C-alpha cells in the first residue's frame, strides 16, 4: 500500500523568528529593572530586612524569566 506524499512545511521566515525572542528578552530586562527600583518599597511596606527582600527577589527572578534561556 502506498501512502500519499505529505506536504513539506514551508520554512519560517528568518526575520520573524528572532522578533518574539528579542521582545521577550527585553521584557525580562525591563521586569528586572522595575523590580530593582521597587526593592526599597518592598522592604519598607512589610518592614522586612534587606536580606529578606533580596531572597524574595532572587526567588522571583528565575520564575519570571525563563525566556532568557530561549533568547540567548
N, C-alpha and C positions, 0 to 999 in steps of 0.2 A: 504494500500500500504506500502510495506516495502522499506526502503532505504538501499543501500549498506553500509556496515561499512566503516567509514572514517579511513584512516591510522593514527596511533598515531605518532606524530612527535618525532624524537629522541631527547633526552636531550642534551643540549650543553655540550661540554667537559669542565670540570672545569678549566683547565689550560688556555684555550683560551679566556674566558670571561673577566678576570681582566686585561689582557695584554693591550688592547686598552685604558682602563680606566687609568691605571698607566702611559701609554705613553702620554695620553692627559694631565694628571696632571703634568707630567714632563715638557711638552712643555709650559704649563701655567706658571709654576715657572720660566722657562728659559726666557719666554717673559717678565715677571715682572722684572727679573734681568737686562735684556738688556735695558728695559725702564728706570730703576733706574739709570743706568750708563749714559744714554743719556740725562737725565734731564738738566745737565749744558749746553749742546749744544742746547737743546730746548729753554732754557732761553736766551742764548747768540744770536743765529741767528736772531730771530724776535724781540729781545730786549724787552722781557716781564719780569714781576716781578716773584718772587718765588711763590707767591700766585696764579698767573695765570697759571704757569706751573704745580703747584700741582693740581689745579682744572682740567686742561686738562688731566692730568694723572689719576686722580680719575674718570673722566668721561669715559676714555678709558677702564680701567680695567674691569668693570662689563660687557662690551660688548665683551671683548676679552676672558673672562674666564668662560663661562657657564659650561665648562666640570668639573669644580671643584665640583659642586653640585652632579654630577653623580659619581665622583670618590670617594667621601667620604661616 
